[in-house]
Amino acid sequence: MNNDGKIIEKMKKENLSDVLIEDFLKKVDKVRKGETGKVVWNTIGDLDPETDEISLETLRKTRQPKSENLKKLVVIKLNGGLGTSMGLSKAKSLIKIKENKSFLEIIASQIQYYRKKFNVEIPLILMDSYNTQSDCARELGSIGFSQTIPTSFLQNKVPRLRQSDLSPIETEDKKDEWCPPGHGDIYLSLKETGILKSLLEKGYEYAFISNGDNLGATIEPYILDYLLEEQLDFAMEMTPKTLADKKGGAIYRKMIDGKFMGLELLETAQVPDEHEHEFSGMGKFRTFSTNNLWINLKALESRLSKGLMELSLIVNPKSVAGIDVLQLETAMGSAIGNFQKTKGIIIPRDRFAPVKKCEDTLIRMSDAYTLNEDFSLTMSEVRKSKNLSENLISLEDKYYKKVKEFTELFPEIPSLVESTSFTVKGQVLFDKKIKIIGDVTIDNPTGGLKKISELGKDILENETVVL
């Protein structure tokens, strides 16, 4: 049996659909033929601010949203991640992040706030993985969240492949043989689970989709009103870059022989090595994707009826159980290239507050961020009044990379509302409340544990201290 046959047999044993198998085999064939997922750089054109973008600030000045439009909206959160890079073995959305509330509890509270304010039954649907669905269903039940529409659907899974010959791997722990196909799988999963059809039958017209770890991504009536008025197919929220942003994807004008082909998304993994500096800089790509997407459900159904979506391939090399593997993934934002009526929406930083590592956890837990009346998590007004942008936090991986160790070393969260950069080297126990102002480095070079209380100071300002 050839390797494609092995892949088909493996996926069929897991009762995965013929459409998913067909889609995955197309990706495998691309890699076999030398596809790396890297873009051809001369096809990347600059955005036209007049036609390709509009700012949320402009929308807020030029319209008055209609509350009845919210009856046409469904909110979908990507909730399949385990946070394995942070040492977790359960859904990242179950981490307690603010006021002893988990991500998921805060997200549910955001939905309940808008339901009550506008007297509209706005559904919340999670795209879960096999690893997150049951735990998160229990969490929603424990806080009394309910609705008539199912709160969850499962994303697909695909085999990990050997780098050497693209055959599916076999490991002692069978879970290691599989990986998620990237969040680009959301469209096929919505269709195959029947969720898309059900939403359309119930009169829902737009979905707002965002990452479950981004608590700034709340319902925005001004954007919804604009989408309905213009009947846009697809919109992507973009925010201006700061020095803290190096890896976010960006939309661009795809140009072939001088002809504009449409808007496309460029992800970090697709950038040729020789152009990484240009991509991560603040010039050509001045904004980046927050992965907050708005999609017209009728347009999505129409596009899927014509066949599989064309999504940019991301070839992700990893080592699993001592085997060099490839994970073949797609990003949901790359769907923008499948639609005609598209737009980039420039948003303030407040709508982007993700948690990808423990450094992010620290800043969101601190007083630099505030949980507002609508349960959005945004930069504090004090910090904004001082014109401070995103904080640059650096915690030594050896001691702070995993959530368990991070939590043990930060029983007291320092005040970071006036911090511009904060670096911790070595193992330091934050056993008392301190205030960080400006650029501060705390260094413990001893190799052992030191307590912050040993400094005998409550405020550190623009200094490096050695414990």
C-alpha positions in Angstrom: 0.0 0.0 0.0 1.4 3.4 -0.9 1.5 6.3 1.5 -1.7 7.9 0.2 -3.5 4.6 0.8 -2.1 4.4 4.3 -3.5 8.0 5.0 -6.9 7.1 3.5 -7.1 3.9 5.6 -6.0 5.7 8.8 -8.5 8.5 8.4 -11.4 6.2 7.4 -10.8 4.2 10.6 -11.5 7.4 12.5 -14.7 7.9 10.5 -13.4 11.1 9.0 -15.4 12.3 6.0 -14.5 11.7 2.4 -14.4 15.5 1.8 -11.8 16.0 4.6 -9.7 13.1 3.3 -9.8 14.5 -0.3 -8.8 18.0 1.0 -5.9 16.5 3.1 -4.6 14.4 0.2 -4.5 17.6 -1.9 -2.3 19.2 0.7 -0.1 16.1 0.8 0.3 16.2 -3.0 1.3 19.9 -2.9 4.0 19.1 -0.4 5.2 16.1 -2.4 5.6 18.4 -5.4 7.7 20.8 -3.5 5.1 23.2 -2.1 6.6 24.9 1.1 3.7 27.3 1.8 6.0 30.2 1.0 4.6 33.0 -1.1 6.1 34.4 -4.3 7.1 37.8 -3.0 6.6 39.8 -6.2 2.8 39.0 -6.0 2.5 41.1 -2.8 1.0 44.5 -3.4 0.3 47.4 -1.1 -3.2 47.9 0.3 -5.2 50.9 -1.0 -6.5 52.7 2.1 -9.4 54.2 0.1 -10.9 50.9 -1.1 -9.4 48.0 0.9 -9.8 49.4 4.5 -12.1 51.3 6.8 -11.5 52.2 10.4 -13.8 51.4 13.3 -13.3 55.0 14.4 -14.9 56.1 11.1 -17.8 53.7 11.5 -18.5 55.0 15.0 -18.6 58.5 13.6 -20.8 57.9 10.6 -23.6 55.6 11.7 -26.0 54.7 14.5 -26.3 50.9 14.7 -29.7 49.2 14.8 -30.2 46.8 17.8 -32.4 44.6 15.7 -29.4 43.7 13.5 -28.0 41.7 16.5 -30.7 39.2 15.8 -28.8 38.3 12.7 -25.5 37.6 14.5 -23.8 34.5 15.9 -20.6 34.5 17.8 -18.1 31.7 17.3 -14.9 31.2 19.4 -12.0 29.0 18.5 -11.7 26.8 21.6 -9.7 23.8 20.5 -6.3 24.7 22.0 -4.8 22.9 25.0 -2.1 25.5 25.6 0.5 22.8 25.5 3.3 25.3 25.0 2.3 26.7 28.4 2.4 23.3 30.0 -1.4 22.7 30.0 -3.2 19.4 29.4 -6.7 21.0 29.3 -8.4 23.8 27.4 -6.5 27.1 27.7 -9.9 28.8 28.0 -10.3 27.3 31.5 -7.3 29.3 32.9 -8.4 31.8 35.5 -7.3 35.1 33.9 -9.1 38.0 35.7 -11.0 38.4 38.9 -10.8 34.6 39.4 -12.8 34.1 36.2 -11.7 31.8 33.4 -11.5 32.9 29.7 -14.7 30.9 29.0 -16.6 32.4 31.9 -15.7 35.9 30.8 -16.7 35.1 27.2 -20.1 33.8 28.3 -20.5 36.9 30.4 -19.8 39.1 27.4 -22.6 37.3 25.5 -25.0 37.5 28.4 -24.3 41.3 28.7 -25.4 41.9 25.1 -28.4 39.6 25.4 -29.6 41.5 28.4 -28.8 45.0 27.0 -30.5 44.5 23.7 -33.0 41.7 24.6 -31.7 39.5 21.8 -30.8 35.8 21.9 -27.2 36.0 20.5 -25.8 32.4 20.2 -22.3 31.5 21.4 -20.8 28.5 19.7 -17.4 27.0 20.4 -15.3 25.3 17.8 -13.9 22.6 20.2 -11.4 19.8 19.7 -11.8 16.3 21.1 -9.6 17.4 24.0 -11.6 20.5 25.0 -15.3 19.8 24.4 -16.4 17.9 27.5 -14.5 20.1 30.0 -15.8 23.3 28.5 -19.4 22.1 28.3 -19.1 21.4 32.1 -17.7 24.9 32.6 -20.6 26.6 30.7 -23.1 24.4 32.7 -21.5 25.3 36.0 -22.0 29.1 35.4 -25.6 28.6 34.1 -25.0 29.5 30.5 -27.7 28.1 28.2 -29.3 28.6 24.7 -31.4 26.6 22.3 -28.7 26.3 19.7 -25.8 23.8 20.5 -22.9 25.6 22.2 -20.2 23.5 20.5 -19.1 21.7 17.4 -16.0 19.6 16.8 -13.1 20.6 14.5 -11.6 17.8 12.5 -8.2 16.1 13.0 -5.6 15.0 10.4 -2.6 12.6 10.6 0.9 13.8 11.4 3.2 12.8 8.6 6.9 11.7 8.5 9.0 14.4 7.0 11.1 11.7 5.2 8.3 10.1 3.1 4.9 11.8 4.0 3.6 8.5 5.6 1.3 8.7 8.7 3.3 8.1 11.9 2.6 5.4 14.4 3.4 6.1 18.1 2.8 4.5 21.5 0.4 7.2 22.5 -2.1 7.2 19.7 -3.1 10.8 20.3 0.4 11.9 19.1 -0.5 10.5 15.7 -3.0 13.2 15.1 -3.1 17.0 15.0 -5.6 19.8 14.3 -5.7 21.0 10.7 -5.4 24.6 11.7 -8.3 27.0 12.3 -9.0 27.1 8.5 -10.9 23.9 9.2 -13.7 25.9 10.7 -15.5 26.4 7.3 -15.7 22.7 6.4 -16.5 21.7 10.0 -19.4 24.3 10.1 -20.8 22.7 6.9 -20.3 19.0 7.8 -21.7 19.3 11.3 -24.9 20.9 9.9 -24.3 24.0 12.0 -24.1 26.3 9.0 -27.4 25.1 7.5 -29.1 25.3 10.9 -27.9 28.9 11.5 -29.2 30.0 8.1 -32.5 28.4 8.6 -32.9 30.3 11.9 -32.2 33.6 10.1 -28.6 34.3 11.2 -26.7 36.2 8.5 -23.2 36.9 9.9 -20.8 35.1 12.2 -18.2 37.0 14.3 -15.3 34.5 14.7 -12.3 35.1 17.0 -9.8 33.3 19.2 -11.0 32.1 22.6 -7.9 33.6 24.3 -8.6 37.1 23.0 -10.9 38.8 25.5 -10.9 42.1 23.7 -12.8 40.5 20.8 -16.4 41.4 21.8 -19.5 42.0 19.8 -19.2 45.3 17.9 -22.6 46.6 16.6 -21.0 49.3 14.4 -19.1 46.7 12.4 -22.2 44.5 12.0 -24.3 47.4 10.9 -21.7 48.3 8.2 -21.4 44.7 7.0 -25.2 44.4 6.6 -25.5 47.8 4.9 -22.7 47.0 2.4 -23.5 43.3 2.2 -19.8 42.4 2.5 -18.8 38.7 2.2 -15.8 38.8 4.5 -14.1 41.3 6.8 -10.9 41.0 8.8 -10.0 43.2 11.8 -6.5 44.6 11.6 -4.7 46.7 14.2 -1.5 48.9 14.0 1.7 47.1 14.8 3.8 47.9 17.9 7.3 46.7 18.9 5.6 43.8 20.7 4.1 42.4 17.4 6.3 40.4 15.1 4.3 37.4 14.0 0.8 38.5 13.1 -0.4 37.8 9.6 -1.3 40.7 7.3 -3.6 41.2 4.4 -2.2 42.4 1.0 -3.3 43.0 -2.6 -2.4 39.9 -4.6 -1.0 41.1 -8.0 -0.4 38.8 -11.0 1.3 40.5 -14.0 0.2 43.9 -12.7 -3.5 42.8 -12.3 -5.3 43.0 -8.9 -6.6 39.5 -8.1 -8.1 40.2 -4.6 -7.1 40.6 -1.0 -5.1 37.7 0.5 -3.7 36.9 4.0 0.0 36.5 4.5 1.0 34.5 7.6 4.4 34.4 9.2 5.0 30.8 8.2 4.5 31.8 4.5 7.2 34.5 4.4 10.4 33.6 2.6 13.4 33.7 5.0 15.0 36.6 3.0 11.9 38.8 3.5 11.3 38.1 7.3 12.8 41.4 8.3 10.6 43.3 5.9 7.5 41.4 7.1 8.1 42.0 10.8 9.1 45.6 10.3 6.8 48.7 10.7 6.9 49.9 7.1 5.3 47.9 4.4 3.1 45.9 6.8 1.9 48.6 9.2 -1.1 46.5 10.5 -1.6 42.9 11.3 -4.5 40.5 11.6 -6.1 40.0 15.0 -7.9 36.9 13.8 -11.2 38.6 14.5 -13.2 37.8 11.4 -16.7 38.6 10.2 -18.2 36.4 7.6 -21.5 36.4 5.6 -23.1 33.0 6.2 -25.0 33.0 2.9 -21.8 33.9 1.0 -20.0 31.1 2.9 -22.7 28.5 2.0 -22.6 29.6 -1.6 -18.8 29.3 -1.8 -18.8 25.9 -0.1 -21.4 24.7 -2.6 -18.8 25.2 -5.3 -16.2 22.9 -3.7 -13.4 23.1 -1.2 -12.2 26.5 -0.2 -8.8 27.6 -1.4 -6.8 28.2 1.8 -3.1 29.0 2.0 -1.1 25.9 3.0 1.0 26.1 6.1 3.7 23.4 6.4 4.6 23.2 10.1 7.6 21.0 10.9 7.7 19.5 14.4 9.3 16.7 16.4 6.8 14.3 18.0 7.8 11.2 20.0 11.3 11.5 18.5 10.0 11.6 14.9 10.5 14.5 12.6 7.0 15.2 11.3 5.0 17.7 9.2 1.7 19.1 10.3 -0.3 20.4 7.3 -2.5 23.3 8.4 -4.5 26.3 7.1 -5.4 29.6 8.6 -9.1 30.7 8.6 -8.1 34.3 7.6 -6.8 33.1 4.3 -10.4 32.5 3.3 -10.5 36.2 2.4 -9.1 35.3 -1.0 -12.3 33.2 -1.8 -14.6 36.1 -1.7 -15.2 39.2 -3.8 -16.7 41.8 -1.4 -14.0 42.0 1.3 -12.6 44.6 3.6 -9.9 45.2 6.2 -11.3 47.0 9.3 -8.7 48.9 11.3 -9.4 48.6 15.0 -7.9 50.0 18.2 -5.6 47.8 20.2 -8.4 47.3 22.8 -10.0 44.6 20.6 -6.8 42.6 20.7 -5.7 41.2 24.0 -4.5 37.6 23.4 -2.8 35.2 25.7 -0.3 32.9 23.9 2.3 32.6 26.7 2.8 33.4 30.4 4.2 36.8 29.6 0.7 37.6 28.2 -0.9 36.1 31.2 1.0 38.4 33.5 0.1 41.6 31.7 -3.6 40.7 31.4 -3.8 39.7 35.1 -2.2 43.0 36.1 -3.7 46.4 36.6 -2.5 47.3 33.1 -5.7 45.7 31.9 -9.3 46.2 33.1 -12.3 44.0 33.0 -15.1 46.4 31.9 -18.8 46.6 32.4 -19.4 44.6 29.1 -16.7 42.1 30.3 -14.3 43.1 27.6 -10.7 43.0 28.8 -8.9 46.2 27.6 -5.9 48.4 28.5 -6.6 50.5 31.5 -7.6 54.1 31.2 -4.7 55.1 33.3 -2.3 53.5 30.9 -4.0 55.0 27.9 -3.9 58.5 29.5 -0.1 58.1 29.7 0.1 57.2 26.0 1.6 53.8 26.8 1.4 51.1 24.2 1.6 47.3 24.7 4.1 46.4 27.4 7.2 44.3 26.6 7.4 41.5 29.1 10.2 38.9 29.2 10.3 36.1 31.7 13.0 33.5 31.7 11.6 30.3 30.0 13.4 28.0 32.4 11.3 29.2 35.3 8.1 30.8 33.9 7.2 29.1 30.6 4.7 26.7 32.2 1.5 27.9 33.8 2.0 25.8 37.0 5.5 27.3 37.7 4.4 30.8 36.7 1.4 30.7 39.1 3.6 29.5 41.9 6.2 32.2 41.4 3.6 35.0 41.0 1.2 34.7 44.0 1.2 38.5 44.0 0.8 40.2 40.6 2.9 43.4 40.3 1.4 46.7 39.3 2.3 47.2 35.6 0.0 50.0 34.7 3.0 52.4 34.3 5.5 49.8 33.0 7.0 50.0 29.5 9.2 46.9 29.7 9.6 44.3 32.5 12.3 41.6 32.4 12.8 38.8 35.0 16.0 36.7 34.8 16.4 33.7 37.2 13.9 32.3 39.7 12.2 35.0 41.6 9.2 34.6 44.0 6.9 37.6 43.9 5.7 37.2 47.5 4.7 40.8 47.9 3.0 43.5 45.8 5.4 45.8 44.0 4.9 48.6 41.4 6.9 48.6 38.2 7.4 51.9 36.4 9.2 52.4 33.1 11.9 49.9 32.1 12.8 47.5 34.9 14.9 44.3 35.0 15.1 42.0 37.9 18.1 39.6 37.8 18.7 36.6 40.1 22.0 35.1 38.9 22.4 32.7 41.9 20.6 29.7 40.4 18.5 29.4 43.5 15.2 30.9 44.5 15.1 34.6 45.7 12.1 36.5 47.1 11.1 39.9 45.8 10.5 41.0 49.4 14.3 40.7 49.9 14.7 44.0 48.0 13.0 45.9 50.7 11.4 48.2 48.1 7.8 48.7 47.0 8.5 50.6 43.8 11.0 49.9 41.0 11.5 52.6 38.4 13.7 52.6 35.3 16.3 50.4 36.9 18.0 47.0 37.0 18.2 45.2 40.3 20.2 42.2 41.2 19.0 39.8 43.9 
